[in-house]
């Protein structure tokens, strides 16, 4: 199982984590190394071929204190901000100017 955090514009600000099977994870994040997805892209891609494929995902929430890592982030209602995200939808591909020095070292990009 892989953990996916849901980030949305909800007033409750809970940002829950759900456990996804390998098949569910691959459906949500189809590209190599992808760990960011936007709900509108996901549903556009799967609504006709796999409309109920993620029903089980919503039945597997996990406590943040029990999560062993977050493997992907699914964003809802981020249309206005998505232009700032890496086009690759990989967290490690942020513009070096958008992250701090420690993150640049982590992602192997020393220069800013």
N, C-alpha and C positions, 0 to 999 in steps of 0.2 A: 504494500500500500504506500501511496505517496500523499503528502499533505499539501492541500491547496488552500491558500488564504483568500477570502472574498473581501474585496475592498469596494465599498459603494458609498453613495451619497446619503445614506439613511441617517435620520436624526439620532438613532440609538447608538451609533458609532461602535457597534460590537465587533466588526471585522472578524467573523468566525473562521475557523479552520475545519475543513472536512477531509476525510480520508478517501482517496480515489484509487480504484483498481488500476492496474497497468493499462488496461484497455480504455478506461475513462480518461486517464491522464493523456494517453496518446491522442484521443479524440479532441481534447481541449487544447493541447499543445502539440500540434502535428509536425512542426518543423524541428530539425536537429538543434538541440541546445535551447529551444524555446522554453521560457519560463514565465512569460507575460502573455496574457490574452485579454481581449476586450469582449464583453458579453455580446455586443452587437455583431462582431465578426464571427464569434462562435455560433450563435443562433442562425445567422445567415448561412453559414457553412453546413450545419447539421439538421436544420429544422425539417427538411423534406426527407432526408435519408435516415436519420436517427432521432426522431422527435422525442423519444422517451428514454434515450440512452443514458441520461444522467439522473434519472429518477432515484436510483439507489444512492448516489453520491450525497444527496440531501438528507439521507437517513443515517449518515455516518459522521456526525460532528465529533470533534475531539477537543478536549480541554487544551488550552495553550500550554499549560504546565506539563502536559503529558505528550505533547507533540515532539517528535524527534526530528526537528528541522521542518522548513517550509520549502517545498520543491517547486512551487509555482504560485502565481498570483493571478486571480481572475478579477478584472475590474468591471464594475457596472457604473453607468452614468458618468463616464469620463470622456465624452465626446470633445468637450472644450479643451481638455488637457492632453489628449492623446498625441497631438502633434509634437509634444515635448519628449515623448518616449522614443527609445531606439526603434528604428524601422524594422530591425531584425526580431523585435520582441524578446530580446535576451537581456537580462539585467546587466550582464557583464559588458554590454556594448554602449553604456551611457557615455555621452560626450564627457571627456575628462574634465572639462570646466564645470560640469554639473555635480561633481562628486569631490570628496575631500582627498587629501594626499594618501591616507591609509587605504581608502577604497581603490585609488589608482594603483597602489602597490599590490593590493589583493588581486586586481584584475590584470596585473602585469603591464600597466601603462604608466610608467614613471613620469613622463613629461605631461605638462598641462597645456 
